[in-house]
Amino acid sequence: MNTPIEKELFELIGDNHQMTSAETPLRPDAFIKSDKQKMEVIEKHFHSIMEEMGLDMTDDSLRGTPHRVAKMFIQEIFSGLNPANKPKISVFDNSYKYDKMLVEADISFNSTCEHHFLPIVGKTHIGYVSSGKVIGLSKLNRIVDYYSRRPQVQERLIMQIFNELKSVLETESVIVVIEAKHLCVSSRGIQDESSYTSTIQYGGIFMDKENRNDFFHLINKEK
């Protein structure tokens, strides 16, 4: 970002929330350092950021903040970046021979906008039809939680959840809906607190409008 043109292009891409891939952009050396090493570096840099803002870092209330932020970044809100934290997902044979859609609605999640590092808070609704495999209901929540815990755009988040479910369940008949509020919209910029963003991804039998309508009827019935 050395020239005005480069700066303008960078800001334009950011404002348009361009997503370059369904995969989270990570460097090849992303996990060479241990979590402890990363936390030590983040703590140091965040201490400098707070000092630059004019905060008195000798104050008892502020002294421990850089460490708390570093720990929060690595072990909590961005823990989904590390593949070692991916939940172990077990599937089972569909011994019940249940051949209609299964729906889990209102799965709460907290994520983080990768453009401003502000929260994205919302609900995920999932439906699938078994092709011979079923998954424990809590595992659906864990998949949503894992992919949410990284810097995200909503379009990528829904694709990652959708692709993971297709892979695990070995079926194309998956549908995912995400409804979320973005604090980068409500707390800065336009500061619109009433709007929310919806995304949808589906395949298999959900390509049929009637099946999608059945799904929407079920998730709306839960509200």
C-alpha positions in Angstrom: 0.0 0.0 0.0 2.7 2.5 -1.1 0.8 4.5 -3.6 -2.7 6.3 -3.5 -3.9 3.9 -6.3 -2.8 0.8 -4.3 -4.5 2.2 -1.2 -7.7 3.0 -3.1 -7.8 -0.6 -4.6 -7.2 -2.1 -1.2 -10.0 -0.2 0.4 -12.3 -1.0 -2.6 -11.8 -4.7 -2.2 -12.4 -4.5 1.5 -15.6 -2.5 1.1 -16.9 -5.1 -1.4 -16.1 -8.0 0.9 -14.3 -10.0 -1.8 -13.9 -13.7 -1.0 -11.0 -15.3 -2.9 -11.7 -18.9 -1.9 -14.0 -21.2 0.1 -10.8 -22.1 2.1 -9.6 -19.8 4.8 -6.4 -18.0 3.5 -3.6 -19.3 5.6 0.2 -19.2 5.1 2.1 -22.5 4.7 4.0 -21.7 7.9 0.8 -20.9 9.9 1.4 -23.5 12.6 5.2 -23.7 12.9 5.0 -21.6 16.1 3.3 -23.1 19.2 0.2 -21.5 20.7 2.3 -20.2 23.5 4.8 -18.5 21.2 2.0 -16.9 19.2 0.4 -15.6 22.4 3.7 -14.0 23.5 4.0 -12.1 20.2 0.4 -11.0 20.2 0.6 -9.9 23.8 3.6 -7.7 23.0 2.0 -6.1 19.9 -1.3 -5.5 21.6 0.5 -3.8 24.5 2.0 -1.5 21.9 -1.4 -0.8 20.3 -2.9 0.2 23.6 0.0 2.4 24.3 -0.3 4.1 20.9 -4.0 4.9 21.8 -2.7 6.7 24.9 -3.8 4.2 27.5 -1.8 4.0 30.8 -0.5 0.5 30.8 0.6 0.7 34.4 -3.1 0.9 35.5 -4.2 -2.2 37.3 -7.3 -2.6 35.1 -5.3 -2.5 31.9 -2.1 -4.2 32.8 -3.3 -7.7 32.0 -5.4 -6.9 29.0 -2.7 -7.7 26.3 -2.3 -11.2 27.8 -6.1 -11.7 28.0 -6.5 -10.6 24.3 -3.7 -12.9 23.2 -5.2 -15.8 25.0 -8.7 -15.0 23.6 -7.4 -14.8 20.1 -5.4 -18.1 20.1 -7.4 -20.3 22.5 -10.9 -19.1 22.0 -12.4 -16.9 19.2 -9.8 -17.9 16.5 -9.2 -21.5 17.7 -10.9 -22.8 14.5 -7.9 -21.8 12.5 -5.9 -24.7 13.9 -6.8 -28.0 12.3 -5.7 -29.7 15.6 -8.9 -28.2 17.1 -11.2 -29.7 14.5 -13.9 -31.8 16.3 -13.8 -35.6 15.8 -17.0 -36.3 13.8 -18.4 -39.8 13.9 -21.2 -41.0 11.7 -23.4 -44.1 12.1 -25.3 -46.4 9.8 -28.9 -45.3 9.3 -30.3 -48.4 10.9 -33.7 -46.7 11.4 -34.0 -46.5 7.6 -35.3 -42.9 8.1 -35.4 -41.5 4.5 -36.8 -38.0 5.0 -35.0 -34.8 5.9 -33.6 -34.2 9.3 -33.5 -30.5 10.4 -31.6 -28.8 13.2 -32.6 -25.2 13.6 -31.3 -22.2 15.5 -27.7 -23.3 16.1 -26.2 -20.2 17.7 -22.7 -19.1 16.7 -20.2 -16.3 17.2 -17.7 -15.5 14.5 -15.5 -12.5 13.6 -15.5 -10.4 10.5 -12.2 -10.6 8.8 -12.4 -7.1 7.5 -12.7 -5.2 10.8 -12.3 -8.0 13.4 -15.7 -7.3 14.9 -18.2 -9.9 15.9 -20.7 -11.7 13.6 -23.5 -13.2 15.7 -26.3 -15.4 14.4 -28.1 -18.6 13.9 -27.4 -21.5 11.5 -30.1 -23.9 10.3 -29.1 -27.3 8.8 -31.1 -30.0 7.0 -30.0 -33.2 5.3 -31.3 -36.5 3.9 -29.3 -39.5 4.8 -27.7 -41.6 2.0 -27.0 -44.3 4.6 -25.1 -42.3 7.2 -26.4 -40.2 10.1 -24.6 -37.8 12.4 -25.1 -37.1 16.1 -27.0 -33.9 16.6 -24.4 -32.2 18.8 -21.8 -32.8 16.0 -23.8 -30.4 13.8 -23.3 -27.7 16.5 -19.6 -28.5 16.8 -19.0 -28.2 13.0 -20.7 -24.8 13.0 -18.7 -23.7 16.1 -15.4 -24.9 14.6 -15.7 -23.0 11.3 -17.1 -19.9 13.1 -14.0 -19.6 15.3 -11.8 -17.9 12.7 -11.8 -14.6 10.8 -14.7 -15.0 8.4 -17.0 -13.7 5.7 -20.4 -15.1 5.9 -20.3 -16.5 2.3 -17.1 -18.5 3.2 -18.5 -19.7 6.5 -21.6 -21.2 4.9 -19.6 -22.9 2.2 -17.2 -24.5 4.8 -20.1 -25.8 6.9 -21.9 -27.1 3.7 -18.8 -28.8 2.3 -17.9 -30.4 5.6 -21.4 -31.9 6.0 -21.4 -33.2 2.4 -18.1 -34.8 3.0 -18.9 -36.4 6.4 -22.4 -37.5 5.4 -21.4 -38.6 1.9 -24.5 -37.0 0.4 -25.3 -34.0 -1.8 -28.6 -33.5 -0.1 -27.6 -30.9 2.4 -29.0 -27.4 3.0 -27.6 -24.7 5.2 -29.0 -21.3 6.0 -27.2 -18.6 8.1 -28.8 -15.5 9.5 -26.4 -13.1 11.2 -25.9 -9.6 12.5 -22.5 -8.0 11.7 -21.2 -5.5 14.2 -19.1 -4.0 11.4 -22.4 -2.7 10.1 -24.2 -1.9 13.4 -21.3 -0.4 15.4 -19.3 1.4 12.7 -19.8 2.7 9.2 -23.5 3.1 8.5 -24.3 2.0 12.1 -27.5 0.2 11.1 -28.6 -1.9 14.1 -31.8 -3.4 12.5 -30.4 -5.2 9.4 -29.1 -8.7 9.2 -27.6 -10.9 6.5 -28.9 -14.2 5.2 -27.1 -16.8 3.1 -28.2 -20.2 1.8 -26.4 -23.1 0.2 -27.9 -26.4 -0.9 -27.6 -29.4 -3.2 -29.1 -32.8 -3.9 -32.9 -33.0 -3.3 -32.9 -29.4 -2.1 -32.4 -28.3 -5.6 -36.1 -29.0 -5.8 -38.2 -26.0 -4.7 -40.8 -28.1 -2.9 -38.2 -29.7 -0.7 -36.6 -26.3 0.1 -40.1 -25.1 1.1 -40.5 -28.0 3.4 -37.2 -27.1 5.0 -38.2 -23.5 5.4 -41.5 -24.5 6.9 -39.8 -26.6 9.5 -37.2 -24.0 10.6 -39.9 -21.3 10.7 -42.1 -23.5 12.8 -39.4 -23.6 15.5 -39.4 -19.8 15.9 
